[in-house]
């Protein structure tokens, strides 16, 4: 059984394919180490996975916060109109701030992905 991490396995398979595309199936003339190319690909994949996890975690926290902020207060029945208005205003401000943070993080990641896609598209085949 292969104990190599799945990311490393995928990176190695990609490295082998890249070298075959460049040097042919026999890899004749290849002076680059397969492990070196694997490391570069694995590092990129790991970095992207960390970004994906961070955005997923941000979304989870945002949904939990919105759920908590949208739950009526336990003492809501005892609040007068001004106190309730103030409470709702504060909560809506927090929801808006949180939504803006999630939108900004997601937009930034989408821009990074788009730039990466554009640079990959500019590489001649």
Secondary structure, 3 states (H helix, E strand, C coil): CCCCCHHHHHHHHHHHHHHHHHHCCCCCCCCCCHHHHHHHHHHHHHHHHHHHHHHHHHHHHHHHHHHHHHCCCCCHHHCCHHHHHHHHHHHHHHHHHHHHHHHHHHHHHHHHHHHHHHHHHCCCC
